[in-house]
């Protein structure tokens, strides 16, 4: 029997075993939509009601099983709720929203209790709602291919598993392990997933469907473990001596890791805690109630918009000039084999491109190549690469001290010392040997591209490509358009960033561009607090509790104190004395020139970095504070506000000045580039979701107390008066 459906092919073999092959037309990846749910429901009912069908295997017709639910569908539920609330009141809207948001959970439970055995044959990615579908199947066979991963990553976009994931995982694993998996949202390889009890078998990809069918033919049970009357959860009852060893620490760990900023993480904790005390159907209803609540939260709306929709659009080339044909990059030159240049060479070679790595001596260039060797060896040691991969990658990197070797490169990226004179010399040397169509890119963190391009004979083919450190880990790349940068240069830069699998944002030229201006504001605020006499530990704690990955003093150590001082002096020389805060300059001068404390790189900065021990704040910081405030006199909540507001204001200024022209780029760039509190959705979403009027009132209160760095730009003040938003302005302009 064969029955064709849009999203599934449904076939039954002579043994009565059905296979539902999920293969959505016109899509490279299967996703869960309303249509998919409709058809999956039909398949479940067909299998359940047809006595000739023994059971069903759910497989994929694509390279991947599925990445989960279409998050735009979930956004539509939220919009429908708001509309229904306005038309018929909150009670009607909430009831409708609850039923709509739990449809997937009910569907998976129907599959699980249909009376017929279902098996999942998993290859490639099987994430989120798709893995919840697999978990509701009675048997799971996964491919042994390295690309096969399972997981529940919903927490990363402000959600949590709402299709039964919290309840099934917590009944398959020890509670502590289940909570860790749900909180981290990691993608798990098949062998590890089997060891964790999440899947039953691992097999070669060509055999997974047959293995799943064989399990059904051989009488596989149609009853889930938790539906067996005497089922006991792996960690026992919540209220038991064992349970009390789990839950108090779990609550403390949740607070330590999230600072209560992520409602979805709290909902995971509550869902598992309450659900484990109930029969499965009631437990799923509890999960659904929390899911409906989280789906309506501003944190989920902000994170879905920025980290799923906007990031996806930017990765697909939303800002690429449409009339420039696709480029065919094969050979890339990298000038400078230091830490940044070596990282650029590594990610470029990893993407399969040929790399010419140039430095002043062949020994220096070889040192940069050795860094690539170290990185790929680390991947081999973790089981993520093979020796053959290392040989191939290193074979793609040619080291040289001869600029003439750059002939034939499609793109050349300079990553030399942050000095205009040094860069000018490199530009002239490179342009003497490259072809007329080659694009030249400068990896600079602060120097305006327009000024650097004045040293070029072809400024239209000159562009900024600003990598973040360390290059191999940081996912953001800032592409800077100089005044003369042409579309071909911009398109090439965007195509290159896509090839190396990073996320690009496009900004117009200005000192510090976008990211470093916001980072600079964050670090400056930490210095200002230090000068005021705020205890250093409070400053750092305020940064972390506000949602930043590290405090401003710790971040300055990572960036290097001498670099920040050097940038301050260069800015002062080029812009004028008033361009640098005197309190900041005083602190940095005392640290760098007075104490020789440069940051993590020499193990001495705002922190000490003792060998083999955790870093700790340098006790000598107290000597930099003429006035020391007693901790109980400091408004800690205001410290948190200052650290976020000062960054958001700087982001708003970049929009007002035309440096950033698309709010998606400010939001994605702020989270990926410098870790701006992800639960807010980014610097501009922080303002939009607070409301421009409320944000302006907050900023003006801080300005009155702390000075002009909190001054609201005129464009934002006007937006607040009109009740506008950054995303609304973008739509209006479009």
KELONU-81130 format. One line per 8 residues: number of its first residue (from 1); their letters; for each residue x, y, z of C-alpha. Coordinates in Angstrom, 2 decimals, m for minus. Layout:
! residues N
NUM> A> X Y Z; ...
END
This chain:
! residues 734
1> XXXXXXXX> 0.00 0.00 0.00; 1.28 3.49 m0.85; m0.43 6.75 0.03; 1.10 10.09 m0.95; 0.79 13.13 1.30; 2.40 16.56 1.08; 4.86 16.22 3.93; 5.01 12.44 4.45
9> XXXXXXXX> 5.28 9.42 2.21; 3.37 6.54 3.83; 4.08 2.94 2.81; 3.26 m0.45 4.35; 5.35 m3.53 3.58; 4.20 m7.14 3.25; 4.87 m7.75 6.96; 2.43 m4.98 7.89
17> XXXXXXXX> 5.11 m2.53 9.05; 4.46 1.02 7.92; 7.08 3.68 7.22; 6.16 7.37 7.33; 8.95 9.24 5.54; 9.00 12.92 6.45; 10.10 14.87 3.37; 8.64 18.35 3.07
25> XXXXXXXX> 8.62 19.61 m0.53; 10.53 22.79 m1.32; 12.44 22.81 1.96; 15.99 21.76 2.74; 14.96 20.96 6.34; 11.81 19.37 7.76; 10.05 21.61 10.27; 6.91 21.12 12.34
33> XXXXXXXX> 4.04 23.23 10.98; 0.27 23.09 11.35; 0.17 21.10 8.10; 2.72 18.60 9.39; 0.68 18.14 12.56; m2.49 17.58 10.53; m0.86 14.87 8.44; 0.95 13.25 11.37
41> XXXXXXXX> m2.42 13.01 13.11; m3.88 11.22 10.08; m0.95 8.77 10.04; m1.34 8.00 13.76; m5.07 7.33 13.36; m4.47 5.19 10.27; m1.91 3.05 12.10; m4.05 2.81 15.24
49> XXXXXXXX> m7.24 1.81 13.42; m5.93 m0.56 10.73; m5.60 m4.09 12.11; m3.30 m5.03 9.21; m0.67 m2.52 10.32; 1.59 m3.85 13.08; 3.36 m0.57 13.75; 5.05 2.39 12.12
57> XXXXXXXX> 8.58 3.75 11.62; 8.97 7.51 11.32; 11.99 8.33 9.14; 13.27 11.25 7.08; 13.70 11.69 3.37; 16.30 14.41 3.87; 19.87 14.57 5.22; 18.45 15.62 8.59
65> XXXXXXXX> 15.46 14.33 10.54; 14.25 17.80 11.56; 15.35 20.90 13.48; 11.97 21.07 15.24; 9.02 23.44 15.20; 8.65 26.43 12.91; 9.10 29.23 15.44; 7.18 31.65 13.23
73> XXXXXXXX> 4.16 29.39 13.88; 4.64 29.91 17.61; 4.92 33.65 17.05; 1.62 33.51 15.19; 0.00 31.90 18.27; 1.18 34.88 20.32; m0.23 37.39 17.80; m3.54 35.51 17.66
81> XXXXXXXX> m3.71 35.65 21.45; m3.24 39.44 21.47; m5.90 39.90 18.79; m8.42 37.60 20.52; m7.73 39.28 23.85; m8.59 42.65 22.34; m11.75 41.31 20.70; m13.17 38.83 23.25
89> XXXXXXXX> m11.25 39.31 26.49; m8.35 37.61 28.21; m10.17 34.48 29.41; m11.33 33.46 25.93; m7.95 34.37 24.42; m6.02 32.42 27.05; m8.16 29.29 26.67; m7.70 29.35 22.89
97> XXXXXXXX> m3.97 30.03 23.24; m3.50 27.21 25.74; m5.20 24.65 23.50; m3.29 25.83 20.41; 0.07 25.76 22.18; m0.44 22.24 23.58; m1.62 20.66 20.34; 1.80 19.14 19.65
105> XXXXXXXX> 2.00 17.68 23.16; m1.44 16.05 22.80; m0.53 14.71 19.35; 2.65 13.07 20.63; 0.76 11.60 23.59; m1.83 10.15 21.19; 1.01 8.50 19.23; 2.48 7.13 22.46
113> XXXXXXXX> m0.85 5.65 23.65; m2.22 4.57 20.25; m1.81 0.87 21.06; 0.60 0.33 18.14; 4.39 0.46 18.40; 6.11 3.45 16.78; 9.87 3.65 16.15; 11.97 6.64 15.08
121> XXXXXXXX> 14.84 6.24 12.59; 17.06 9.25 13.21; 19.76 10.64 10.96; 21.32 14.10 10.93; 19.84 16.73 13.22; 16.87 15.75 15.36; 16.23 18.71 17.62; 13.52 20.39 19.64
129> XXXXXXXX> 10.00 19.31 18.76; 11.39 16.70 16.36; 13.30 15.02 19.18; 10.16 15.24 21.32; 8.42 13.33 18.51; 11.19 10.72 18.66; 10.92 10.55 22.47; 7.20 9.82 22.16
137> XXXXXXXX> 8.01 6.87 19.90; 8.50 3.58 21.73; 11.88 2.85 20.15; 14.63 5.08 18.75; 17.42 4.03 16.37; 20.01 6.66 15.42; 22.64 6.75 12.70; 26.26 6.43 13.80
145> XXXXXXXX> 27.20 9.25 11.43; 29.10 12.10 13.15; 26.50 14.60 11.89; 23.67 12.88 13.74; 22.73 14.92 16.82; 19.74 14.93 19.14; 18.78 17.55 21.68; 16.30 20.03 23.10
153> XXXXXXXX> 17.84 23.47 22.43; 14.67 25.54 23.02; 16.22 27.30 26.04; 18.56 29.10 23.62; 15.66 31.05 22.13; 13.90 31.75 25.42; 11.57 28.73 25.27; 11.59 25.26 26.77
161> XXXXXXXX> 10.42 21.86 25.44; 6.63 22.05 25.33; 5.91 18.83 23.45; 6.48 16.53 26.40; 10.27 16.88 26.45; 10.63 17.92 30.08; 8.54 14.96 31.27; 9.98 12.22 29.08
169> XXXXXXXX> 13.63 13.20 29.57; 13.09 13.39 33.34; 11.70 9.84 33.28; 14.53 8.44 31.14; 17.48 9.91 33.06; 18.61 10.75 36.56; 16.93 14.04 37.51; 20.20 15.98 37.82
177> XXXXXXXX> 21.33 14.83 34.37; 17.92 15.61 32.86; 17.94 19.14 34.29; 21.46 19.73 33.03; 20.51 18.58 29.54; 17.40 20.78 29.49; 19.25 23.83 30.84; 22.19 23.55 28.44
185> XXXXXXXX> 20.22 22.76 25.30; 23.22 21.02 23.75; 23.26 18.84 20.64; 24.25 15.31 21.62; 25.95 12.76 19.37; 24.27 9.39 18.92; 26.70 7.20 20.97; 26.49 9.59 23.91
193> XXXXXXXX> 22.71 9.80 23.61; 22.56 6.00 23.80; 24.74 6.03 26.90; 22.39 8.60 28.45; 19.38 6.37 27.76; 17.81 8.78 25.27; 17.96 6.38 22.32; 17.93 2.59 22.18
201> XXXXXXXX> 20.30 1.71 19.35; 22.99 3.15 17.07; 23.50 1.71 13.59; 25.00 2.58 10.20; 22.83 5.09 8.38; 21.86 2.64 5.65; 20.46 0.24 8.28; 18.48 2.46 10.67
209> XXXXXXXX> 15.08 2.10 8.99; 15.43 m1.65 8.67; 16.56 m1.93 12.32; 13.53 0.07 13.41; 11.21 m2.10 11.28; 12.79 m5.26 12.69; 12.08 m4.07 16.23; 8.38 m3.75 15.32
217> XXXXXXXX> 8.30 m7.11 13.47; 9.84 m8.83 16.47; 7.06 m7.67 18.75; 8.26 m4.32 20.09; 6.10 m3.03 22.94; 3.57 m0.25 22.30; 3.65 0.81 25.96; 6.01 3.58 27.10
225> XXXXXXXX> 7.98 2.81 30.30; 6.08 5.49 32.28; 2.75 3.92 31.35; 3.68 0.64 33.02; 1.84 0.60 36.41; 4.92 m0.05 38.54; 7.16 2.50 36.78; 9.63 4.34 39.02
233> XXXXXXXX> 11.57 7.42 37.92; 15.36 6.85 37.81; 15.96 9.20 40.77; 12.96 8.04 42.76; 10.32 10.30 44.27; 10.78 14.04 44.56; 9.98 13.93 48.27; 12.51 11.34 49.35
241> XXXXXXXX> 16.02 11.44 50.82; 17.42 11.11 47.27; 15.10 13.84 45.98; 16.18 16.24 48.69; 19.77 15.73 47.59; 18.75 16.98 44.12; 16.22 19.79 44.38; 17.72 22.34 46.81
249> XXXXXXXX> 21.08 22.34 44.95; 19.23 22.44 41.58; 17.40 25.58 42.66; 20.66 27.18 43.82; 22.43 26.28 40.55; 19.53 27.74 38.57; 19.88 31.07 40.42; 23.66 31.09 40.07
257> XXXXXXXX> 23.56 30.43 36.31; 20.57 32.59 35.30; 20.27 35.28 38.00; 16.53 34.80 37.47; 16.71 36.51 34.06; 15.39 33.57 32.03; 11.75 32.63 32.74; 12.09 29.53 30.54
265> XXXXXXXX> 14.82 28.10 32.78; 12.62 28.59 35.82; 9.73 26.93 33.98; 11.93 23.89 33.21; 12.74 23.55 36.90; 9.08 23.88 37.90; 7.79 21.56 35.16; 10.15 18.75 36.09
273> XXXXXXXX> 9.66 19.26 39.84; 5.86 19.23 39.62; 5.59 16.76 36.76; 7.55 14.02 38.50; 4.94 14.01 41.24; 2.07 13.34 38.81; 0.86 10.68 36.36; 2.03 11.34 32.80
281> XXXXXXXX> m1.13 12.95 31.41; m1.37 15.42 34.27; 2.37 16.05 34.10; 2.06 16.93 30.41; m0.78 19.32 31.23; 1.46 21.05 33.79; 4.22 21.35 31.20; 1.73 22.80 28.71
289> XXXXXXXX> 0.58 25.45 31.18; 4.15 26.59 31.76; 4.82 26.49 28.01; 1.81 28.72 27.28; 3.03 31.15 29.91; 6.58 31.26 28.54; 5.44 31.55 24.94; 3.73 34.83 25.88
297> XXXXXXXX> 6.78 36.23 27.69; 8.67 39.21 26.29; 11.93 37.29 26.77; 10.77 34.51 24.43; 9.47 37.04 21.88; 12.76 38.96 21.96; 15.01 35.90 21.78; 13.00 34.19 19.02
305> XXXXXXXX> 13.05 37.37 16.94; 16.79 37.99 17.33; 18.40 34.58 17.77; 16.22 32.61 15.36; 14.50 34.84 12.80; 16.92 37.77 12.46; 20.05 35.63 12.71; 18.67 33.26 10.10
313> XXXXXXXX> 17.91 36.16 7.75; 21.37 37.68 8.16; 23.04 34.29 7.65; 21.10 33.87 4.41; 22.37 37.19 3.04; 19.66 39.70 3.96; 22.14 42.57 3.56; 23.90 41.32 0.43
321> XXXXXXXX> 23.60 43.59 m2.65; 21.05 41.79 m4.81; 22.49 42.73 m8.22; 26.02 41.36 m7.61; 26.49 37.83 m9.01; 27.56 35.07 m6.62; 31.30 35.03 m6.05; 33.51 31.97 m6.35
329> XXXXXXXX> 36.11 32.38 m3.63; 38.90 29.83 m3.74; 42.10 31.50 m2.55; 42.41 33.97 0.33; 45.49 35.87 1.46; 46.01 36.68 5.15; 48.64 39.27 6.10; 49.92 38.92 9.65
337> XXXXXXXX> 50.30 35.54 11.37; 49.78 36.78 14.91; 46.90 35.68 17.13; 44.18 37.25 14.95; 45.73 36.44 11.57; 46.41 32.84 12.58; 42.78 32.48 13.68; 41.55 33.93 10.36
345> XXXXXXXX> 43.82 31.53 8.44; 42.46 28.58 10.44; 38.73 29.30 9.91; 39.38 30.05 6.23; 41.23 26.78 5.64; 38.60 24.94 7.68; 36.00 26.18 5.19; 37.94 24.47 2.39
353> XXXXXXXX> 39.60 27.58 0.94; 43.28 27.87 0.00; 45.14 30.28 2.32; 48.34 32.25 1.73; 49.61 33.28 5.19; 52.14 36.13 4.97; 54.35 37.59 7.70; 57.67 39.43 7.91
361> XXXXXXXX> 59.56 36.14 8.12; 58.81 32.57 7.16; 59.35 31.62 10.83; 56.61 34.04 11.95; 54.27 32.70 9.27; 55.00 29.11 10.33; 54.18 30.05 13.92; 50.73 31.15 12.71
369> XXXXXXXX> 50.28 27.85 10.88; 51.30 26.00 14.06; 48.36 27.69 15.79; 46.04 26.10 13.21; 47.72 22.76 13.93; 47.02 23.19 17.65; 43.36 24.05 17.06; 42.60 21.15 14.71
377> XXXXXXXX> 44.47 18.75 17.01; 42.16 19.87 19.80; 39.22 18.94 17.57; 40.74 15.51 16.91; 41.21 14.92 20.63; 37.52 15.70 21.18; 36.47 13.29 18.44; 35.23 16.10 16.18
385> XXXXXXXX> 37.84 15.64 13.45; 40.18 13.01 12.05; 43.90 13.00 11.37; 43.14 13.15 7.65; 41.15 16.36 8.25; 44.21 17.92 9.91; 46.50 16.93 7.08; 44.09 18.37 4.51
393> XXXXXXXX> 43.57 21.62 6.45; 47.28 22.26 6.97; 47.89 21.41 3.32; 45.63 24.31 2.36; 47.77 26.86 4.26; 50.85 28.16 2.43; 53.27 30.16 4.59; 55.52 32.84 3.11
401> XXXXXXXX> 57.31 36.15 3.65; 56.95 37.03 m0.04; 54.01 39.27 m0.92; 54.24 38.13 m4.55; 52.70 34.80 m3.44; 49.39 36.68 m3.02; 49.02 36.79 m6.80; 45.86 34.88 m7.73
409> XXXXXXXX> 44.04 35.53 m4.46; 40.37 36.45 m4.71; 40.38 38.19 m1.34; 43.19 39.50 0.86; 42.65 40.22 4.56; 45.23 42.19 6.53; 45.42 41.51 10.26; 48.50 43.49 11.20
417> XXXXXXXX> 49.26 45.84 14.10; 46.53 48.42 14.84; 48.56 51.35 13.55; 47.53 53.43 10.49; 51.12 53.72 9.25; 51.77 49.98 9.45; 48.49 49.24 7.67; 49.23 51.86 4.97
425> XXXXXXXX> 52.54 50.15 4.18; 50.84 46.73 3.95; 48.10 48.07 1.64; 50.68 49.40 m0.82; 52.71 46.17 m0.78; 49.61 44.04 m1.38; 48.17 46.21 m4.16; 51.48 45.98 m6.02
433> XXXXXXXX> 51.02 42.23 m6.53; 47.27 41.41 m6.60; 44.98 41.42 m9.61; 42.54 44.24 m10.45; 39.49 42.26 m9.29; 40.89 41.17 m5.92; 39.07 42.54 m2.88; 41.20 43.98 m0.05
441> XXXXXXXX> 39.84 43.78 3.52; 41.21 45.31 6.69; 40.64 43.51 9.98; 40.58 46.54 12.27; 38.68 46.97 15.51; 38.59 50.77 15.70; 40.37 52.54 12.81; 37.92 54.10 10.31
449> XXXXXXXX> 37.94 52.25 6.99; 37.53 55.42 4.92; 40.82 56.77 6.32; 42.65 53.50 5.67; 41.24 53.31 2.14; 42.93 56.61 1.29; 46.13 54.57 1.07; 44.53 52.37 m1.59
457> XXXXXXXX> 44.58 52.87 m5.35; 41.17 51.14 m5.53; 39.02 52.32 m2.57; 35.87 50.85 m4.18; 37.39 47.37 m3.67; 38.41 48.12 m0.06; 36.23 46.92 2.83; 36.51 46.31 6.56
465> XXXXXXXX> 36.14 42.79 7.97; 36.32 42.98 11.77; 36.77 39.61 13.46; 36.26 39.14 17.17; 38.74 37.33 19.39; 39.26 34.40 19.49; 38.35 34.11 15.82; 37.67 30.36 15.88
473> XXXXXXXX> 35.08 30.71 18.67; 33.37 34.06 18.08; 30.46 33.77 15.64; 30.11 37.46 14.71; 31.94 39.32 11.95; 31.44 43.07 11.49; 31.67 44.16 7.85; 32.41 47.87 7.51
481> XXXXXXXX> 31.52 49.96 4.47; 33.88 52.86 3.87; 32.61 55.89 1.99; 33.98 54.48 m1.28; 33.35 50.75 m0.67; 31.55 49.31 m3.69; 28.86 46.63 m3.88; 31.31 44.03 m5.25
489> XXXXXXXX> 33.55 44.41 m2.19; 30.58 44.23 0.17; 29.12 41.17 m1.56; 32.50 39.38 m1.54; 32.94 40.06 2.17; 29.45 38.74 2.94; 29.98 35.64 0.78; 33.28 34.97 2.54
497> XXXXXXXX> 31.72 35.27 6.01; 28.99 32.87 4.96; 31.58 30.38 3.71; 33.39 30.38 7.07; 29.99 29.80 8.76; 29.87 33.00 10.79; 27.15 35.63 11.11; 27.80 38.98 9.41
505> XXXXXXXX> 26.48 42.43 10.25; 27.03 45.38 7.91; 27.82 48.78 9.43; 28.78 52.13 7.98; 32.14 53.62 8.81; 32.82 55.35 12.14; 35.46 55.18 14.87; 34.85 51.97 16.82
513> XXXXXXXX> 32.09 50.95 14.34; 29.23 49.34 16.32; 30.40 46.58 18.65; 33.47 48.27 20.08; 31.55 51.45 20.78; 29.09 49.51 22.94; 31.85 47.43 24.55; 33.80 50.61 25.23
521> XXXXXXXX> 30.77 52.13 26.95; 30.41 49.04 29.15; 34.08 49.04 30.15; 34.01 52.80 30.76; 31.03 52.43 33.10; 32.97 49.87 35.12; 35.88 52.31 35.37; 33.52 55.14 36.41
529> XXXXXXXX> 32.03 52.96 39.16; 35.53 52.10 40.35; 36.43 55.81 40.46; 33.24 56.52 42.45; 34.35 54.07 45.13; 31.96 51.18 44.38; 33.48 47.92 45.70; 35.04 46.10 42.70
537> XXXXXXXX> 33.26 42.83 43.55; 29.89 44.64 43.39; 30.75 46.09 39.97; 31.55 42.66 38.59; 28.54 41.01 40.20; 26.25 43.73 38.83; 27.51 43.04 35.30; 26.88 39.30 35.56
545> XXXXXXXX> 23.49 39.70 37.24; 22.44 42.20 34.58; 22.97 39.38 32.07; 26.47 40.03 30.72; 28.84 37.04 30.44; 31.50 38.78 32.56; 31.81 42.00 34.54; 33.32 45.12 32.91
553> XXXXXXXX> 36.65 44.84 34.76; 37.03 41.19 33.74; 36.19 42.09 30.13; 38.82 44.83 30.18; 41.38 42.24 31.32; 40.46 40.04 28.35; 40.71 42.94 25.88; 44.00 44.10 27.52
561> XXXXXXXX> 44.37 47.26 29.57; 47.28 48.60 27.51; 45.21 48.26 24.31; 42.33 50.26 25.81; 44.82 52.90 27.00; 46.46 52.96 23.55; 43.06 53.45 21.87; 42.20 56.22 24.37
569> XXXXXXXX> 45.47 58.04 23.62; 45.02 57.66 19.85; 41.45 58.96 20.10; 42.62 61.91 22.20; 45.34 62.74 19.67; 42.97 62.56 16.68; 39.72 63.90 18.13; 40.79 66.12 21.01
577> XXXXXXXX> 41.30 66.08 24.77; 37.58 66.03 25.62; 37.10 62.72 23.76; 38.55 60.65 26.62; 37.13 60.39 30.13; 39.77 61.70 32.59; 38.81 59.23 35.35; 39.20 56.31 32.94
585> XXXXXXXX> 42.53 57.60 31.63; 43.80 58.04 35.19; 42.87 54.47 36.20; 44.34 52.91 33.03; 47.54 54.95 33.28; 48.00 53.96 36.92; 47.39 50.28 36.11; 49.48 50.03 32.93
593> XXXXXXXX> 52.28 52.54 33.38; 52.36 52.64 37.18; 51.84 48.96 37.99; 52.68 47.13 34.73; 49.30 45.42 34.88; 48.23 44.68 31.29; 45.40 42.19 31.84; 45.11 38.45 31.40
601> XXXXXXXX> 47.95 38.39 28.88; 50.58 39.08 31.59; 48.47 37.53 34.38; 48.05 40.91 36.06; 45.14 43.27 35.47; 42.10 44.17 37.49; 42.38 40.50 38.45; 45.34 38.37 39.49
609> XXXXXXXX> 45.68 35.09 37.57; 47.63 32.68 39.82; 48.92 29.51 38.15; 46.50 26.63 38.71; 44.00 28.72 40.72; 40.89 30.72 39.82; 41.40 34.40 39.04; 40.73 36.85 41.87
617> XXXXXXXX> 40.31 40.61 42.06; 43.60 42.41 42.70; 43.62 43.71 46.30; 45.54 46.80 45.16; 42.40 48.17 43.42; 41.44 49.75 46.73; 44.42 52.11 46.34; 42.88 53.45 43.11
625> XXXXXXXX> 39.76 54.54 45.00; 40.20 57.79 46.94; 36.65 57.37 48.26; 35.42 53.90 49.11; 31.67 53.43 49.39; 30.24 51.06 51.98; 28.43 48.23 50.12; 25.16 48.86 51.97
633> XXXXXXXX> 25.03 52.45 50.65; 25.24 51.36 46.98; 22.03 50.90 44.95; 22.83 47.53 43.37; 19.82 47.57 41.04; 20.99 50.92 39.68; 24.43 49.47 38.97; 22.78 46.78 36.82
641> XXXXXXXX> 20.68 49.39 35.01; 23.67 51.61 34.32; 25.65 48.77 32.75; 22.87 47.87 30.29; 21.46 51.35 29.63; 24.86 52.82 28.74; 25.33 50.13 26.05; 21.80 50.48 24.70
649> XXXXXXXX> 22.22 54.27 24.46; 25.42 53.81 22.47; 23.59 51.41 20.14; 20.81 53.97 19.71; 23.41 56.61 18.85; 24.86 54.37 16.13; 21.37 54.18 14.62; 20.90 57.95 14.86
657> XXXXXXXX> 24.27 58.51 13.18; 23.54 56.03 10.38; 26.31 53.63 11.41; 23.74 50.86 11.93; 20.85 50.91 9.48; 19.07 47.68 10.40; 17.95 46.90 13.99; 18.43 43.18 13.36
665> XXXXXXXX> 22.16 43.78 13.02; 22.42 45.76 16.25; 20.56 43.06 18.18; 22.29 40.03 16.66; 25.65 41.83 16.77; 25.30 42.80 20.42; 24.51 39.25 21.58; 27.02 37.40 19.38
673> XXXXXXXX> 29.72 40.06 19.52; 29.87 41.00 23.20; 27.24 38.91 24.96; 24.73 41.69 25.66; 22.07 40.17 27.97; 20.55 37.59 25.56; 17.19 37.49 27.38; 16.58 41.08 26.21
681> XXXXXXXX> 16.95 40.20 22.52; 19.83 42.67 22.13; 20.59 46.35 22.64; 17.71 47.77 20.59; 15.18 45.11 21.62; 16.06 46.02 25.23; 14.68 49.50 24.45; 11.77 48.31 22.29
689> XXXXXXXX> 10.44 45.78 24.82; 10.84 48.21 27.72; 9.12 50.89 25.65; 11.04 53.88 24.31; 9.27 56.30 26.69; 10.10 54.20 29.76; 13.70 53.77 28.60; 14.12 57.50 27.99
697> XXXXXXXX> 12.75 58.27 31.47; 15.20 55.78 33.00; 18.16 57.18 31.03; 17.30 60.77 31.94; 17.16 59.85 35.61; 20.64 58.32 35.30; 21.87 61.40 33.39; 20.72 63.70 36.18
705> XXXXXXXX> 22.65 61.62 38.68; 25.70 60.45 36.71; 26.30 62.83 33.85; 26.10 63.35 30.08; 27.14 59.85 29.02; 23.48 58.92 29.72; 22.16 61.70 27.47; 19.40 60.45 25.17
713> XXXXXXXX> 20.04 61.07 21.45; 17.47 63.29 19.75; 16.34 60.52 17.42; 15.45 58.25 20.36; 13.73 61.09 22.24; 11.59 61.77 19.15; 10.77 58.07 18.81; 9.65 57.97 22.46
721> XXXXXXXX> 7.37 60.97 21.96; 5.74 59.33 18.94; 5.38 55.93 20.66; 7.62 54.30 18.05; 10.06 51.38 18.08; 13.30 50.64 16.23; 11.68 47.72 14.41; 8.62 49.80 13.64
729> XXXXXX> 10.83 52.49 12.11; 12.53 49.84 9.97; 9.17 48.57 8.68; 8.02 52.11 7.93; 11.23 52.85 6.03; 10.89 49.60 4.05
END
